[in-house]
Amino acid sequence: MKNSLFVLEVVTFTKKRRRHKDDYQPFTREVSEVSFYKRLEEAETGISRFLEEHRAWDDIYCFYICQVPLGVSLTPYCLDSYAVWLYDQHGTLIDERPYPTYRFGCYFCGRPKEKLRFHIGDVVEYRSKLCIVISVPKEHYDSMLDELEDSYCVLYLDQDFDNHEWFNHGHAECIKVMSPRFPISQKVQNQITHVKGWYAECQKKQG
């Protein structure tokens, strides 16, 4: 689209102290650097240049390139934009939202299966927490939906196991979900297995 800029965001992470040695590594994320380009290819070159100049950095979480309109106030950029591309810590393109957000008159119509990075049962990171994917976007929708529907439904590991009718879950936009960055201990893996089994039993009871 004309009259737009490509905003490159460098996202880094900071480890936090663990309460127990076999807990999953807690961490926070933040946008550490922002730069602006006229074309997508220039922004992608900006990722390569950044990696070359910051070889010693071991805290890069990912990169986002957001195509945003000129003359419109947007913060953060990826919430309202024409498109967003997600790159891993090595600068490899791993996902995208190739359509404008609802604010700019576009509707989410579905996500092709080949564009799904994760599937039901996968363990992922969302908002710095481990989650289990319990549903994925459909390929086609007949109704008019916004970009928030382009998401995985994820189940958090901290659940009220006595409540079989309510689940601690979230709707994670596809471009904000990542593979686990840190090792998963046997203790956490046991917790994941327990949550999966409990959720399956809840689904059976609900018919």
Secondary structure as GFF3:
##gff-version 3
##sequence-region A 1 207
A	DSSP	beta_strand	4	15	.	.	.	ID=ss1
A	DSSP	beta_strand	27	37	.	.	.	ID=ss2
A	DSSP	alpha_helix	40	53	.	.	.	ID=ss3
A	DSSP	beta_strand	60	69	.	.	.	ID=ss4
A	DSSP	three_ten_helix	77	79	.	.	.	ID=ss5
A	DSSP	beta_strand	83	87	.	.	.	ID=ss6
A	DSSP	beta_strand	93	97	.	.	.	ID=ss7
A	DSSP	three_ten_helix	102	104	.	.	.	ID=ss8
A	DSSP	three_ten_helix	113	115	.	.	.	ID=ss9
A	DSSP	beta_strand	123	126	.	.	.	ID=ss10
A	DSSP	beta_strand	129	135	.	.	.	ID=ss11
A	DSSP	three_ten_helix	147	149	.	.	.	ID=ss12
A	DSSP	beta_strand	151	156	.	.	.	ID=ss13
A	DSSP	beta_strand	169	173	.	.	.	ID=ss14
A	DSSP	three_ten_helix	174	176	.	.	.	ID=ss15
A	DSSP	beta_strand	177	178	.	.	.	ID=ss16
A	DSSP	alpha_helix	186	205	.	.	.	ID=ss17
###
